[in-house]
Amino acid sequence: MDRRRRDTTDPALPRRAEPPQDRASEQAAWPFVGRAAELAALHAVAGEVRNGGLRVVQLDGDAGIGKTALLHHWLDGLPDFLVLRAHGHALERDFAFGTVRRLLRSLLAADPDIEHGHPWNGTADSVVRMLCLEDRPHRAPGARADGAETIRSLNHLAFHLSRRRPLVLAIDDVQSIDPPSLRWLAGLVHQADAHPVLLAVTTRTGERPAPEPLFNELAHPSICRTVSLEPLAPGSVERLVAEVFDTWPVDPSFAATCHAATDGHPLFLRALLCDARRSGVRPDSKGRESIKTFGLHTLQREIRDRLCQGSEDTAALARGLAILGDRRPPELLAAYCGKGEAVIRCAAAELHALGLLRAGEDLCFVHPVVRDTVRAQWSPQEVGEAHARAARVLHLGGRPDEEVAAHLLAAGPVQGGWAVAVLRRAAEEAVRRGAAETAVTYLRHAVHQPITPEEQAQVLLQLATAASHYDPALAVSYAAAALEGLNDASLRTKAVGVITYSSLLSRDHRGLAVGLASLTAELSTPAASAPSARERRLRKEALRWWLEFERPSLRSASEQPSVRFDEELTGSTPGERQLLGIRAFDALRAGKPAGEAIELINRAGVNLPMFSLDLFPLHYCVARSLLHLDQLDRAEQFCGHLLRETRARRLDLLSASLLVYKASILLARGDIGEAATTARAAAEGPWPNGEPPYWLSLDTIRIDALVEQGDLEMAETLAARHSGTDPADVSWEWSRFLMSLSALRTARGDLYGGLSLLRECGHHLATAGALSPAIAPWRSRAAILQLALGRRRDAHALLEEELDLARRCEIPRALGVALLAQGAMTDGPRGLALLAEAVSTLERTPARLEHARALHAYGRALMQRDDKAGARTAVRRGLEIATACGATSLAQRLQKRLHDAGGRATTRMAHPGGNLTVSEERVTALAAQGYSNKEIAQRLFVSLRTVETHLTRAYRKLHIAGRSQLVAALGNGSGSLGAQGSGGGM
């Protein structure tokens, strides 16, 4: 559409505005003309939001094109929306959740009762109140939040507000938004498809906030409508001239000259017309001779000329506002300018009379161009010195550390230790708010301040700790650099702990190599061998063991394991407990009796202290050992305990990695649907670098679950994502992935491919010293495939080896799996006895899925002996278990076996809906009751896409075409399921 030829009528706008009489009154309401098409587009967006459509609208244009005026004019005309507004400030770009806090303050202004017994006060939990009420005396002491918790709480609040009435989050100059706020908004708009939430932003053409990829997601055409503001058309300029000069009609030649002089740019038009009005120019053919070309350079010259007309006090105030920013109290500006408050107030009145300052108590320039013009008169060195002075004034005035730090970031090195102290405190506060990236920004600047090498090393260590919250590879590099300058033994140990903890969560192979090299150098120092340093040496030996376990490729083939197992360990010190945990895990991997590993775990884990970097990898070894020892109740309790601790300590990535552990426990129990849901939730979380820790393990769990559910296509999609993965980068994860990939290939009929993958898996495990079938029962799976391919001798050799290892390790699950495979391959009474022993053994374990498989094999063997009654009993029990587990494929095989044995399944087992996961049951039950997808998403607090995915899978499992057949497919159970499903989220 040609904007220069569009209809300029705008009935929603005022017909007339009083013309300005002097420079001060020029800042009164300015005629709003020429934006009818853009305003109509914005109203259309509001309509789409009401109907669950568009989620983002972006007003883009050059500085002064009228974005802010259009945004607020539109928002003022949305009485049925709850509008929260914020304005981005370049100086506050590094405030942790600064933009979010401004939005929340506008919420408080709109509804002050949020703090005192408001009906929805529970939604604004401690994290949200901490952000918006941080300066209030009643704030809960010690309130903390990790980044993920903060984002979850903000999402909850936004969705709750949007249920009362449609919500608009309006951010002017979003290019100055802080990264944590941008990360929240980018995640919010992708989860708000079932909620009437609209993000309205303005951006200057060519300027984008950092990190830019996040903004690109937010402004993607699939969810964002971009309205680009162009200069005003000639007809709009003519109307504007008529409004300003109160002349009807206007000489067309005068208006055309004004348009040609400014190219229709609203800001330049405003300056030109005001100047012409003051000079007595009339809007006629004679007056057009006085109109000259007016652009940004002309406007800047005009601003400089006006400043020169003022006093020195006025110039000083202008410089102070340009550095300190708008809306600063007069006493602060007085301190910065070295003047009295009365002088500042007089200077403010003079700036207002010159047309450069807005009217009102808040001291604000009329437009950012004024600030840019003032600053442009200084050299970069002078700007830095001005910010350094501002930082000192704010520091002495008792302003918050983050305000002082904002100026320190814009200044060069500042003499005196106070600057480093401020930056470090600001970093601590940023971490407390869940904005570790902001903390890293502060600390990077602190490193380059004039400080001693020892102080610099301490700042580097703090930098590493902050970076470990979101970028493990970066944390490793900073901690390694800190080690070079730290002299204090405890701080050096802490640095090593950061290296190893970050290495746990890093996908950067080079970072791990740096960590191991630093650790090796630390262990070789004379102090580490002294008797008084035994505890430190034990801890570092434990850390080195863990690194070598995580990445065996980092240790040369000739190098022996570093942990000394000949020392007597009582568990009386943290270092001894770390090594006891390592001994337990090594005993488990080597296939030693379970009792030996359990005794070591009990000694290492008695009264286990809170997680800390100094104790790492004690908790890791205890957790992994409990899982493979099949002590799942203890493992689940331990996981919950660690999740609470790590979230309270704001260790976001470690908390996320514990979700992998939780999903592994669920899978070991046979809770297929819940394991897949947990793994998917972890994989789809808001990760700064795009991928969660242990990404391969998450997808491995999801592949296992999908194979059991019969969704082989989706499993293939997940597996394909790792086709280019280097096994050296994922260590023990790779062997587990190979087992899952083998199961997928076997399910698709590729027996040779499945066997090849299992052989590769066995090779990796042997290299890592993992012999126990409790870690990975690859031999029994390979034996089954060998037998199917006619290689009976090889199959029996593998099975004999696994059965021997399983009896030695004394872990019932491992023994039951080996007995199951051996019995399935053995004919006659001997095979039946082995299968009966497998069923009996697995029945006493939490391995429900393996128990169901054993019952299936046992029922088949009984059928071969013509014992149909016994077969029906075994298979029916197996079908009940498989159905409860959500193992669709196994349940279908068991149901067929039951039919062959002359039996019939119960209603629940025979009904296809019995194979639905819990989440699928909730969604289908609500859909059967008539709820729309959008209503289901709102009731269950999930995204619309999640609802659609669950319904699609449910239709496939129920063998129906769509929603209209749900009631018949679910039968009488739909009502009860609906009551269950409406009670909460997934």
N, C-alpha and C positions, 0 to 999 in steps of 0.2 A: 504493500500500500504506500502511495506517495503521501508522506506526512505534510508536504507543503500544499497539497490540494485538498486536504480533508476538510470536512465540515467543522467549523470553529464554534458553532453554537454550543453552549454549555448551560442548560437551564438549571443545573444544580448549583451553579456558582452565583455569588452575589452580583447584582447588576452594576453596582457602583461602589467606589471606594474614595474616601476623601483624599485629595492630592496632598502630598507632603508640603509643609510650609518652611521647614528648616532641616538642617542635617540631622538633628536628633529625631525629629518626627518622621524622617525617612525610614526609620526602623519599625514604624507602625505596620499594621497589616497591609501587605502588598497585594494588588489585584492578582487573582489566580485565574489565568486564562490559557487557552490553547492546549489543554490536556484532556479534552473530552474523550478521545479514542483510548488513551492510556487508562483513564479512570474507568471507562466501560470494561476494558480488559481486566482490570483489578476486581471490579464487581462480579465479573463472570467467574474469576478465580474463587471468590468468596462463596459463590453458589456451588461450585464444584466441591469445595471443602465440606459444605453442609451435606452433600450427598455422598461423602466418603471418597472423593476423588483426589485432586491434586494436593500436594503436601508442601511445596516450596514455591515462592514467587520471588523473583530477583528483579530489582530496578537497577539498571546499569546505565551509566552515562558519565560524561566528563564532570569535573569539579564545577559547581555552580550551575549545572544544567537544570536543577529543580527537583532532584530526587527526594530530598528530605521533605520539601513542601508537599509534593504529590503523595508521599507515603503517609504523612500525618493527616492530610486532608481526607484521604481515603479511609484511614483508620477511624477518624472522628465520625464517619458515616456508617459505622458498623455497630449499632447499639446492641445487637443480639450476640455479639462476640465478647469474650473476655480478652482484653488486649494488654499484654505486658510489653513494655518498651525499654530499650537500652540503646545507648550510643557508644560506638567504639572510639577509643582514644589511643592514639599511637603510643603515648607515654605509658599507658597501662596495659600494653600488649603482653607483658610478662607477669601480670597479676594472676595468681592461680584461681581459675574459675571466676575471673573478674567480670566478664560479661554476664555470666549466670547470676552472679551476686547482684548486678544492677537490675536484671530482670526480676529477681526475687524481691528486691527493695520496691520495685514498682507494684508488685503483688501486695506487699505490706501497706503501701500507700492506698491501694484500692480497697483493701480489706484488712484493717488493723487488728481485727478480732482473731486473726490466724494464731496469735500467741496465747490467747486466753480463752480456753474452753470452746473453741470453734467446733462445730459438728464434724469437720473433716480434719481436725488438728492432728489425729493419729497418722494421717498420710504424710504430713510434713515432719518426718521423724528427726532424730538428733542430727543426722548428717545434713539435712536441708537447713535446719535451724542454725547449725553451726556456720553454714555459708552466709546466711543473710542476717544473722543476729550476732556476728562475731564481736561487735563492739559493745554489746549490752551486758550489764553486770550480772544478769541472771543466767547467762550461758552456762551450760553444764560443764563443770571442770573436767579437763582431760579428754574432751570429746575428740574423737579421731575418726578418720575415714580412709579406706583405701580407695583407689581410683574406681575400681569396679563397683564397690558399695555405693560410692557417691553417685555414679551414673545410674545404678539401679534405683536409688531413692529418687533421683530427679525424674526418671522415666515414670515411676509410680505416681509422683505428684502431678506431672503433666497429664497423664492419662486420667487421673482422678478429677482434675480440674475440667478436662474436656468432656467429662460425663455430665457436668452441670450445665455447661453451654460451650459452644465452639471456642477454641483457644487459638489466639494469634500471638506468636512470639516475634516481635518486630525489632530488628537490629539495624540501626543506621550506621553506615561506614563499617560493614562487616570485615573489610580488609584489615581492620585493626583488632580483630578478635583474638583472644588468647587461645593457644592450642588446646588446653583441656576443655574449654567451652565448645570449641569447634568439634572436638571429638564426640562430645555428648550429643550435639545437634545432628551430626552426621549419622550417629546410631539411632537417634530418636526418629528421624524422618523415615527410616527404613523399617521401624517397628510400629509406626503410627498409622498403618494402612487401615486399621479398624477403628480409628479414633479421629474425630474432627479436630485435628491439630494442624495449623498452618504456620510455617516459618516464612516471614517476610523480611527480606534483606535488601540493602542498597550497597552497590559496589561502584567504585570508580573504574572507568574503562581501563583495562590493562593492568589493574592491581588486584592481586588475589591474596587471601590470607595463607599463612603457613600453618601446617603442612599442606601444600597445594593439592596433593592427591585426595585428601579428605574433602576439600572444598569441591573438587571435581565430582566426587560421589554425590555430594549434597546438591549440586547444580546440574545433575544429569537430566537430560530432556525427558526421561521417562517419569520423573517425579517433579520436575521444576518447570515453571513457565517464566521465561525471561522477557521482560518488557524493557526495551531499549529506548531511552529518551533522546530524541533528536532536538536540534534547535527549533524554535518556534517558526511556524509558517508566516508568510507575509500578512495574511489576514489576521492572525493572532497578534502580531506586532501592532497592527493598526488599532485593534481593540484595546490593547494595553496602553498605547499612546492616548487614546480617548479617555481611558480611566484616569491616567496620571494627570492629564492636563484639564480634565473635566470639560472637554470640548466635543460636541457632537454636531456634525460629523467631523472627522479629521481629514486634513488634506492628504490624499493618497500618496502624493509625491514625497511629503515629509515622512510618512510612515515607511515608504519604500526605501528612502535614504537611511533611516534608522536601521532597517533590516539589513541593508547592504553594509552599513558601517560595523555591525556587530555579528553578522551572519545569523541573526536570530537567537544568539546565546542569551538566556535570561539574566544571568549575573551581569554581563556586560551591558545589556539593555538597561538594567536597573541603574547602574552607575551613570550611563550616558544620559538617561532621561532626567535623573535627579540633578546632574550637573547642568543640563540645559534648562531645567525648571528654575534653578537658583540663578542662572545667568540671564533670566528674563526672555529666553527664546520662546517664540510662539510656534505652535505646530501648523505652520502654513508654508506656502511656497518660498517666502522670504527666509523663514527660519531654517529651511533645509540647507541653506548655504553655510550655516554655522555648525552643522553636524559633520564631524570628521570620523575617520575610521577608529573604532574603539575595540581593542582586544585585551588580552591578559597583561601585556606589557604596559598598555595605557592605564589599566586599572591599578597595576602595581605602582606606577608613577604617581597616580592620583593619591594613593594611600601614603606614599612617602611624602608628597607635598603637604598633605594634611598633618602628618606627624611633625613636619618641620614648622608648622604654624603654632604648635603647642609649646609648652614650656619644657625645661629639662626634666622636671618631675613627671610630666606626662610621658615623655620618651622613656624614662626609667620604668614607669608602670607598664608601658607597652612591652618593654623587654622582659619584665618580670612575668607578665601573663603569658608571653610567648614561650617561656621556659617552664614555669610552674604549671601552666594549664589553666583552663577556665574554672570558675566557681571556687577560687581560693579565697579564704577569709582575709580581710584587709590587714589584720595583724601579721599574718604570714608574709603577705606581699610587702608590708612595711619592713619586716626584718630582712627580707631579701634585698630590697632596694636601699636599705640604710636610711629610711625616712620615718617620720612619725605617721601614725594612723590618720591623723587629720589631713596631713599632706596627701596621703594616698587617696582619701575620699575626694579631695578637691581635684586631684589629677584624674580620677575616674569620671567626675562630672565634666571635666574638660574633654576627655576622650569621647564621652557620650555626645557632647555638643559638636564634636568634629565628625560625628557619624560613624565612628569606629567601634563603639562599645554599645551593647544592648542596654535598654532601659531595665531597671529593676535592681534589687539588692545583690543578686548574683553578678559578679564581674565576668562578662563573657564578650569576646569579640563578635562582631556581627556575622563574620564568616571565616572559615579556616584560611581563606586567601590572605586575610589580614595578618594572621600569625605567620604564614609562610613568607610573606613580604618582610616582616620584621626580622625573622631569622635569616633571610637571604642576605641581609646586610653584614652578617658576621662570617668570618672565616671558620673552617672546621675546628681549628684550635680554640677560637673564641667560644664556639658553641660548647665544646667539651669543658672549658673552664667555667662557663655559665652553669652547666649541669652539676659540676663539682661543687660550686658555691650553693646551688639549690639543695644538694644532698646534705651539706653541712647545716644549712639553715633548718631543714626539715628534721634532721637528727637532733639538733639542739632544741627544737620546738617540741620534741616528744612525739613526732608523727610515727605511724606504723612503719615497721621495717621494710615492708614491701614498697611503700611510697618512696622511701629513701633509696632503696635498691634500684628502683626504676631510673633514677637520675644517675646513680653510680654506673649503671650499664651504658648510659649515653656519654659518660665522661671517660677521660683517660685514667691512668693510674693516679690514685689519691694517696697523699702522704698520711701516715698515722694508722695505727692498728684498728681504729674504730670502723673504718670502711669494711675491712675483712670480717670483723665481728658482725656488722649489720648484714652483710651478704650471707654469712653462714646462718644467722638466725632466720633470715627471710627464707633460706632454703629449707630449714627445719619446719617452718610454718607451711611452706608449700607442700612438703611431704605429708604433713599432718592433714592437709586438705585433700590429699590424694592426687596431687599434681607434681609427680616426681620430675617430669620434663622441665617444668619451670625451675625447680630446685637445681637441676643440672645447669641451666642457663646462668643462674646466680653464681654458682660455684666455679664455673668456667671463668667468669670474670674475676672472681676472687683469687684464682691461681696466678693471675698476671698482675696482682697488686704488689707493691714493694714489701715483701715479707721474707723471713729467713727460710733457708732450705727445709728445716724441720717443720716450720709452719706450713710451707707449701705442700709437703708430703702429707700432713694431716688433712689439708683441704682436699688433696687428691683422694685420700681414703674416704672422706665424706662424699666426694663426687662419685666414687665407685659404689658406695652404698646406695646413693640415690638412683644411680643408673641401673642398679640391679633390679629395681622395681619394674623396668620396662624394656631394657636393652642389655641382656646379659653379656654380649660380646663387648660392648662399650665398657661395662663394669669391669670385665677382666683386664682390659687394657689400662684403665685408670688404677686398678689395684696393683698391677704389676709395676706401674710407674711409681706408685706410692712406696712400694717395698724398697726402691732404690734410695729413698731419702729418709725412711723411718729408722729411728734408733731405739725407740721404746719397744721392748720385747712383746708386751701385750698388744700394742698396736700392730706390730708385724704379724702376730698370730691372727689378729682380726683381718688384716689384709689378705692373708692366705685363705681364711675362711670365706671372704667375699669371692675370691677367685674360684674356689671349689663350688660354692653355692651357685654362683653365676654359671659355672660350667655345666651344672646339672640342667640348666634351662636354656643353654645356648645351642644353636644349630650351626655355629661357626667353628669348624674344625681347627682353623688357625688359632682362634682364641683359646681353645683347649691346649694346643701346643705351647702357647705362651704361658698358660697357667702351670702346666707340668714343668716347663723349664724353670720358672720362678720357684716352684716348690722344690725341685731338685737342688737348685742353688742354695735355698734356705736350709735344707737338710744337711748340706755338706759343710755348713759353717761350724767352726770349733765350738761355739756356744751350744749348739744343738747336741753335742756329744758329752757335755759336762754333766756330772751327776745331778747338779742343782737344776738342770734344764730337762730332766727326764720327762716331766709332764708335757712340756712343750713338744719334745721329740715324739712322744706317743701320739699326740694329736696330729702332728704333721705327717707321721707315718700313716695314720688312718686316712688323712686327706689324699695322700699320694696313692694309697691303695684304691681309693674310690675312683680317682681320675684314670688309673690304669684299667680298672674294671669297666668304666664307662667307654673308654676308647682303647682297646687292646693294641690298636695299630700305633699308638703313641710310644709303646715300649718295644725296644728292639728284641729280636728273638733270643739273643744271648743273655738278656738281662733277666734276673730272677725277681720274683715278687718282693716288694720292699718291706712288707710287714714281717716282723720277727715273731714267729710263733713259739719260740722256746722260752719266752719270758713268762714268769708266773704272774698272773693277773687276778687280783682279788675283787676288782670292781669298786674300789674305794675312792677312785679319782675319776674325773670326767674322761681323761685320756685312756684309762684302763677300760672304762665302760665302752668307749668307742671301739677299742680293739676287740672286746668281747662280742660286740654286735657284729663286727667283721668276721670273727671266728665262727659265729653261729651261721652266718650266711654262706661262708666258704664251706662249712661242714655240710650244709644243705645242698649246695651245688655239687659237691663231690660225692653225694649219695650216701653219706654216713647215716647211721640210725637217727631217726627223728628225735628220740629222747635226748641225744647229745646236743642237738641244735636247740631244742626247747629249753634245756637246762641253761645253756649259755644265754639265750634270749631272756630268760627270767632273771638271771644275774645282771644282765646289761640294762634291762628295762624296769627293774624294781624302783618305785617312786621316781619314775622318769621325769626329769625337770622339763621346764618349758623349752620349746624349740629355740635354739640360738645358733648363730654361725659358728660359735666356738665348739659346739657339740656335733656339728655336721661331720660325717654322715651317720651318726648313731640312729637317729629316727628313721632314716632311709633304710638302713639294714634291718631294723626291727620290723618295719612295715612290710618290706619285701619278704622277709622270712615268714612272718605270720600268714601272708597270702599263700605261699607255696607249701607251707606246712598244713594248709587247709584248716587253720584255726580262724574261720571267717568271722565268728562272733567277736573275738578279740580284735581282729583286723578292722572290723566295722567300728567298734568303739574307739580304737586308736585313730582311725581316719577322722571321725567326728571331732575328737579332741584336737587333732592337729589343724583341722579346718577352722575351728573357733580361734585357736591361737594365731594362726598365720593371718587371718582376716583382721584380728584385733591389732596385729603388729604391722598391717598394711603391706604384707608380702604378697602382692597381687599374683605374680607369676607362679610362686610356690603354691598358693591357694588353688590356682588353676591346675597345676600338675597333680594336686591331690584329687581333683575330679577324675583324672585318668585312673588313679588308684581305686577310687570309689566305683567307677564303671567296671574295673577288673574284678572287684569283689562281687558285684551284681552278676557279672557273667559267670563267675565261678559257682555262684548259687543256682544258676540256670534262669535268672530273671532277664530273659532276652530283651523284652520291650523296654524295661527300665534301664538296662545297661546301654542300649542304643540311644535312648533319650538323654541319659547323662552324658554320654560321649558326644552326641550331637550338640548339646548345649555348651559343652566345653569348647568344641571345635568352632562354634559360631559366635563365641564371645568377642568383645571389643578388644582385639589385640593390636598394640601400637605398630608392630612390624608385620602384621598380616597373618602370622601363623602362631598357633599356641605352642607351648612347650610339649614335647612328646607327641607331635602331630601324627607321626607314623603309628604310634601305639593307639591313639584315638581312632584312626581309620581302621586299624587292625580289629579292634573291638567291634566297630560298626560293620566291617565285612563279615566277621563271624556271625553277628546277629542277623544280618541280611540273608546269609546262606541258610541259617536255621529257619528264617521266615519265608524262604523260597523266592526272595527278590534278587535273582542272580544278576539282572541287568544293572541295578543300582550298585551292587557289590563290584561289578566290573568297572563301573564309572569311578568308584573310589580307588580301586586298585590301580587304575591307569594313571592316577595323579602321581604315583611314585615310581613310574617306569624309569625315570632318569636318576633315581636316588643312588648315591654312592654308599655301599654298605659300611665303609669306614667311618662315615659320618653319623651312623645311628647305632653302632655296636649291638648290644643285646636285643634292641628292638627289631633288628633285621631278621633274626632267626624266628622270632615270634610272627613277624609278618609273612615270612616264607611258609610257615605252617598254615596260616589262614589262606594264603594264595593257593596253596596246594588243595585245601578243602574246596575252594571255589572251582579250580580246574577239574577236580574229581567230580563235583556236582554237575559240571557241564559235559562229563563223559570223556575228558582228556586224561586217561589214566597214566600215560607215559609222562605227560607234563607234570602231573601231580607228584609222581614218584621222583622225578628229577629235582623238583623244588624241595622235597623232603630230604633228599640226599645232601643238597646244599645246606639246608637247615642243620643237619647233623654235623656237617663239617664246621660250621661257624660255632656251634655249641661246644664241640670237642676242642677247638682252638681256644675258647674262653674257659675251658676246664669245667664246663657244666655237664656232668654225666647223669645226674638224677632225672628219672622220668617225671618227677613231680614238677620240674621246671618246664619240660616240653616232652610229651610222649610221642616223639616223632617216629620211633622205631616201630611201635605197634601200628601206626597209620601206614607206614611204608610197607610193613609185612602184609597187610590186607591188600594193598595194591600189587605187591609182588605175587601174591597167590592168584589174584584175578588175572594177572598176565602169564600165569603158568609157571612161575618160578618158585616152586614149593620149597626147595632146599634153602634158597636165600631168605624166604619168608620165615621159615622155622628158626634159622640162625638169629635173625633180628629179634624174634619173639622170645627166644630163650634168653638172650642178653637182657632184654627189657624186664622180663619176669624176674630174673636173678637180681637186677638192680632194684626193682620195686620191692622185693622181699627184704633186701638189705636196708633200704631206706625206711621201711616200716611206716609208710604213709598210706593209709587205706585207699584213698582215691587212686594213687598211682598203681597200687596192687590190683584194685578192681578193674581198672582200664586194661592192664596187661592180661588179667585173667579173661576178660571179655574177648579180647582179640585171640588169645590162645584157644578158648573154647569154641569160638566161631570157626576156627581153622581145623579143629579136631573132630573126627567122626566118632560115632558110637557113644557108649556110656561114658567114656572118659571125657568127651567133649561136653556132654550134658552136665556132668559133675562140675567141670570147670565153670560152665555158665551159671550153674546154681551157686557156686562159691562167689562168682563175680556179683550176682544179684545180692547175695547176703552181705558181701563186703561193702558194696556201694550204698546199700540201704542205710548203713550206719554213718554215712558221710553227708555233708551238705551238697554233694554233687548230684543234684536231681536229674539233670539232663543225661549224664552218664548212666544213672540208674535206669532211666526210661529206655535208653539204648540197650542196656543189658536185658531188660525185661522183653524187649522186642526180639532180641536174638534167642533168649531162652524160650519164648513162645514159639518161635519158628522151629527150634529143635524139638520141642514137645509135639508139634504138629507132625514132624517127620516120624515120630514114634507113635503117631496116631492117638495121642493123648489130647483130644480136642478140648476136653473140660479144663485140664491144666493149662492148656495154651490160652483159652479164653480168659482165665483168671489172671495170668501173667500179662497178656496183652492189654486187657482192660485197665489194669493198674498202670501200665506204661502209658496208655493213652491219656489217662487222667493227669499224670505228671507232665507229659509233653504239652497238653492243652494248657495247663496252669502256667507252664514256662513260656508259652507263646511260640513254641517250636513248630511252626506250621508244617514244614516238610516231614519231620519225624511223625507228627500226629497223623498226617495223611497216610503214611506207610503203616502205622499201627492200626488205623481204622480199617484199612484194606485187609490187614492180617486178621483182625477181629472178625471181619465179615467172612473170610475164608474159613475161620474156625467155627462158623455157625453162630456167632454172637452178634449182639446189637449194642451200640453205644447208648449211653444215657442221653437225654435231651441236650444237656450242656456239652457233652463230648461230640455228639453227632452233629450238633449245630455248627455251621461254619463260623458263626460269631464268636464261638469259644476260642478261636485263634486270634482274635483281635487283641492288640495291646491295650493297656489301661487307658492310655491317651486316646486311642482310636475308639474305644468304647464310649468315653465321655463325649467325644465329638459326634459320633453317629447317633447316640441317644438323644442329644439335643437337636440334631438335624431331623430325627424322626418325629420329634415333638413340634416341628414347624419353625424352629429358629433359623434365621438366615445365617450365612457364613459370617457376616459382620457382627451379628448379635452373639454368635458363639465365641468369636474372638474376644469380644468385650467381656463376656461372662467369665471366660477362662484366662483372661489377661495374656493372650498370645497373639501372634501376628495373623493376619488374614491368610498369608501364604502357608503357615503351619496348619491351619484348619483345612485348607484345600488339599494339602499333602496327605493328611490323615484320612480325609474322605476318599481320596483316590485309592489309597491302599486298602481301605475298608471295602470299597466297592469290588475291588479285585478279589479279596478274600471271601466276600459274601456271594461272589458270582452274580452280581446284579449290575444293571446298566446305569442306575442313577438314584437320586434322592427319592423319587416317587415310589421306589420299591423297598425303601428302608424299613417301613413299618412291618410289612409282611416278612421281610428277611429276619428282623430282630424278634418278631413275635411279641409275646406278652412281657418280655424282659425290658422293653424300651422304656417303660415308665420308671421302673426301679433304677435303671441305669441313668436315666435323666436326672433323678433326684441326687444320685451320687455325683454325676458330672457337673451339676451346677454349683457344687459346694466349693470349688476352688480351682486353682490353676493346675497346670500339668506338671 
